[in-house]
Amino acid sequence: MYFFIRFKVVLKTPICTFDAKTGILCNLCENKLGSGQITQSDVEASIVLSRLAQKNSLVNKMTLISAREIEREQVLLLKNTDVRLIRSNDSLSELINKGFGKEVWILESDSNDRRFLDNLFYPMHLESVNLVWLPDGSKLTRIVIEKSTYSKMDKLKLEKIKKISMAIRQIDLIIEVDD
């Protein structure tokens, strides 16, 4: 005789599932927020994603590791499988952007620097990524983008990318477009 145990997959967030659904923090999550283990952006993103999870079963299977708001841009750090899922599903990506009411940047939480930059520049293709060491010992990361994937509208996006890269990973970027 076989017994099947069915596990319900639930959205994982930096705060409790109950707190994410109600929007009110329990003592444990309140202490995490007060001690700096989580941020207000983590709390707000958890609440938004929890509301979206009630409408969409794919969101309900995701894991939010962390969230940051950088100059009115929402950055979500998710498991890498969740990032691939969102990138392959335009309606899911649109749902998340509408849910937050602003542009949302989806990044892998546990990626190396090269993968982080690939995610940050998505859908632009990076032709090359090089480290440039300065005489004072600091370093810059030089990115070359293919001209075919770059448009004039991307100039503002590139400035946002520089700010997000510095805020999340302290990677100082020089961005060039290949002719």
C-alpha positions in Angstrom: 0.0 0.0 0.0 1.4 3.4 -1.0 0.6 6.7 0.7 1.2 9.9 -1.2 1.9 13.0 0.8 1.2 16.1 -1.0 3.3 19.1 -0.1 1.8 22.5 -0.9 4.5 24.7 -2.4 4.2 28.2 -0.9 5.9 31.5 -1.7 9.0 31.9 0.5 9.8 35.4 1.7 12.1 37.0 4.3 9.1 37.4 6.5 6.5 34.9 7.7 3.9 33.7 5.3 1.1 34.9 7.6 2.8 38.4 7.9 3.1 38.6 4.1 -0.6 37.8 3.6 -1.9 40.2 6.4 0.7 43.0 6.0 1.2 43.1 9.8 4.5 41.9 11.3 4.6 39.4 14.1 7.1 40.0 17.0 9.8 37.8 15.4 9.7 39.6 12.0 9.4 43.0 13.8 12.6 42.1 15.7 14.3 41.0 12.4 13.4 44.4 10.9 14.6 46.3 14.0 17.9 44.5 14.1 18.6 45.0 10.4 18.3 41.3 9.4 15.6 42.3 6.9 14.8 45.7 5.4 11.6 47.6 4.9 11.9 46.8 1.1 12.0 43.1 2.0 8.7 43.5 4.0 7.0 45.5 1.2 8.1 43.2 -1.6 7.0 40.1 0.4 3.5 41.6 0.8 3.2 42.5 -2.9 4.4 39.1 -4.0 2.1 37.4 -1.5 -0.9 39.2 -3.0 0.3 38.3 -6.5 0.7 34.6 -5.4 -3.0 34.5 -4.6 -3.7 35.3 -8.3 -0.9 33.3 -9.9 0.3 29.8 -8.9 3.7 30.4 -10.5 4.4 33.3 -8.2 3.3 31.1 -5.3 6.3 28.7 -6.1 9.0 31.4 -5.9 11.5 32.3 -3.3 12.3 35.9 -2.5 15.7 36.1 -0.9 15.9 39.9 -0.6 14.5 43.1 -2.1 16.0 46.6 -2.5 14.5 49.9 -3.7 17.1 52.0 -5.5 15.9 55.4 -6.7 12.3 54.3 -7.2 13.4 51.1 -8.9 12.5 47.8 -7.3 15.2 45.1 -7.3 14.2 41.5 -6.4 16.8 38.9 -5.6 15.3 35.5 -6.3 16.4 31.9 -6.6 18.0 31.3 -10.1 15.2 29.0 -11.2 12.7 31.7 -10.4 14.6 34.2 -12.5 14.6 31.8 -15.5 10.9 31.2 -15.0 10.1 34.9 -15.1 12.3 35.5 -18.1 10.6 32.8 -20.1 7.1 34.0 -19.3 6.3 37.5 -20.5 2.9 37.6 -18.8 4.4 36.7 -15.4 7.0 39.4 -15.8 4.2 41.9 -16.7 2.1 40.8 -13.7 5.1 41.4 -11.3 5.8 44.8 -12.8 2.1 45.8 -12.5 2.0 44.5 -9.0 4.8 46.7 -7.9 3.6 49.7 -10.0 7.2 50.4 -11.1 10.0 48.9 -13.0 11.2 45.7 -11.4 14.7 44.3 -11.8 14.9 40.5 -11.4 18.3 39.2 -10.3 19.7 35.9 -9.1 20.6 36.0 -5.4 23.5 33.5 -5.5 25.2 34.3 -8.8 28.8 35.2 -9.5 29.6 38.7 -10.7 29.5 37.8 -14.4 26.1 36.2 -14.0 24.9 39.1 -11.9 25.9 41.5 -14.7 24.3 39.3 -17.4 21.0 39.4 -15.4 21.3 43.2 -14.8 21.8 43.9 -18.5 19.1 41.5 -19.7 18.0 41.4 -22.6 21.1 43.3 -23.9 24.0 41.0 -24.8 27.3 41.6 -23.2 30.1 41.3 -25.7 32.8 41.5 -23.1 33.4 42.1 -19.3 36.9 43.1 -18.2 38.4 44.4 -14.9 40.4 47.6 -15.1 42.7 48.2 -12.1 43.5 51.8 -11.3 46.8 53.1 -9.9 45.1 53.8 -6.5 44.3 50.1 -6.2 40.6 50.4 -6.9 39.0 48.6 -9.8 36.4 49.3 -12.5 34.5 46.8 -14.5 34.4 47.6 -18.2 31.4 46.3 -20.1 31.1 46.3 -23.9 27.5 45.9 -25.3 26.7 44.9 -28.9 25.4 47.8 -30.9 22.6 45.6 -32.3 21.1 45.1 -28.8 21.5 48.8 -27.8 19.1 51.6 -28.6 19.1 55.3 -27.7 16.4 54.7 -25.1 18.9 52.4 -23.3 21.0 55.4 -22.2 18.8 56.0 -19.2 18.6 52.3 -18.5 22.4 52.1 -18.5 22.6 54.8 -15.8 20.1 52.8 -13.7 22.2 49.7 -14.2 25.3 51.5 -12.9 23.5 52.6 -9.8 22.0 49.2 -9.1 25.3 47.4 -9.7 27.0 49.7 -7.2 24.3 49.5 -4.6 23.9 45.7 -4.7 27.4 44.4 -5.4 29.7 47.5 -5.2 30.7 46.9 -8.9 31.7 50.2 -10.5 30.9 50.1 -14.2 32.2 51.7 -17.4 29.8 50.9 -20.2 30.7 51.1 -23.9 28.8 50.3 -27.0 30.7 48.3 -29.7 30.8 50.0 -33.1 
